Amino acid sequence: MALVKMPLEDGGELLIESVEERGSIPVGAGGRVVQASETVQKAMGSIRSAAEAVLGELRAMEQPPSKVNVQFGIKVTGEANLAVAKSAGEANFNVTIEWNGVDKS
């Protein structure tokens, strides 16, 4: 297990338990602490951009859905990076799209 210290823009820190990458060796019995190079807000900006891209494409449909639900996991790696978490070996988004009262013409 590794812990990642991610700075907050207000000067505080967020301590996050991270996922160890395969082949990495924890230092000492208690794991290790890695200092992230970017703030939580900056790292989440990348994730927000990905979510906005998915939602933008769905809303641009000829008959846009009434409701869109996009879910994805976020993991913090031992290198203190944020990434979309893998599920069953593949990175994925769970997308639910719903239409209410769609014009069938």
C-alpha positions as CSV (number, residue, x, y, z in Angstrom):
1,M,0.0,0.0,0.0
2,A,1.2,3.5,-0.8
3,L,-0.2,6.8,0.5
4,V,-0.3,9.8,-1.7
5,K,-0.2,13.4,-0.3
6,M,-2.0,15.6,-2.8
7,P,-1.9,19.4,-2.1
8,L,-5.1,21.4,-2.1
9,E,-5.2,24.9,-3.6
10,D,-6.0,26.4,-0.2
11,G,-2.7,25.1,1.2
12,G,-4.0,21.9,2.9
13,E,-3.3,18.3,1.9
14,L,-5.4,15.3,1.1
15,L,-3.9,11.9,2.1
16,I,-5.2,9.1,-0.3
17,E,-4.5,5.4,-0.2
18,S,-3.3,4.4,-3.6
19,V,-3.3,1.3,-5.7
20,E,0.1,-0.3,-6.1
21,E,1.2,-1.0,-9.6
22,R,2.2,-4.5,-10.4
23,G,5.8,-5.2,-9.9
24,S,6.3,-2.3,-7.4
25,I,7.8,-3.1,-4.0
26,P,6.6,-1.2,-1.0
27,V,9.3,0.4,1.1
28,G,9.2,-0.9,4.7
29,A,6.4,-2.8,6.4
30,G,4.2,0.3,6.7
31,G,4.1,1.1,3.0
32,R,5.3,4.4,1.6
33,V,4.2,8.0,1.2
34,V,4.4,9.7,-2.2
35,Q,4.1,13.4,-2.7
36,A,1.9,14.3,-5.7
37,S,3.2,17.0,-8.0
38,E,-0.2,18.5,-8.8
39,T,-3.1,19.7,-6.7
40,V,-6.3,17.7,-6.3
41,Q,-8.2,20.4,-8.2
42,K,-5.8,20.3,-11.2
43,A,-5.9,16.5,-11.3
44,M,-9.7,16.5,-11.1
45,G,-9.8,19.0,-14.0
46,S,-8.6,16.2,-16.3
47,I,-11.3,13.9,-15.1
48,R,-13.9,16.6,-15.5
49,S,-12.8,17.2,-19.1
50,A,-13.3,13.5,-19.9
51,A,-16.8,13.5,-18.3
52,E,-17.7,16.7,-20.2
53,A,-16.6,15.1,-23.5
54,V,-18.8,12.1,-23.0
55,L,-21.8,14.2,-22.0
56,G,-21.2,16.7,-24.8
57,E,-21.3,13.9,-27.4
58,L,-24.5,12.4,-26.0
59,R,-26.2,15.8,-25.7
60,A,-25.3,16.6,-29.4
61,M,-27.4,13.7,-30.6
62,E,-30.2,14.4,-33.1
63,Q,-32.6,13.4,-30.3
64,P,-30.7,14.1,-27.1
65,P,-31.6,12.0,-24.1
66,S,-33.7,13.3,-21.3
67,K,-31.3,11.9,-18.7
68,V,-27.6,10.9,-18.9
69,N,-25.8,9.2,-16.1
70,V,-22.0,8.7,-16.5
71,Q,-20.1,6.8,-13.8
72,F,-16.5,5.9,-13.7
73,G,-14.0,5.0,-10.9
74,I,-10.9,7.0,-10.2
75,K,-7.7,5.5,-8.9
76,V,-4.6,7.0,-7.5
77,T,-1.5,5.2,-8.6
78,G,1.7,4.7,-6.7
79,E,3.2,7.5,-8.9
80,A,0.6,9.9,-7.5
81,N,-1.4,10.2,-10.8
82,L,-5.2,10.2,-11.1
83,A,-6.6,7.8,-13.7
84,V,-9.9,6.3,-14.7
85,A,-10.0,3.0,-12.8
86,K,-10.0,-0.3,-14.6
87,S,-12.8,-2.8,-14.2
88,A,-12.2,-6.4,-15.4
89,G,-9.0,-5.4,-17.0
90,E,-10.4,-2.6,-19.1
91,A,-10.8,1.1,-18.4
92,N,-14.5,1.9,-18.7
93,F,-17.4,4.3,-18.3
94,N,-20.8,3.1,-17.3
95,V,-23.3,5.2,-19.3
96,T,-27.1,5.1,-18.8
97,I,-29.1,7.1,-21.3
98,E,-32.9,7.7,-20.9
99,W,-35.4,9.3,-23.2
100,N,-38.8,10.5,-22.0
101,G,-41.6,11.5,-24.4
102,V,-39.4,11.0,-27.5
103,D,-40.9,12.3,-30.7
104,K,-41.2,9.2,-32.9
105,S,-41.7,11.1,-36.2
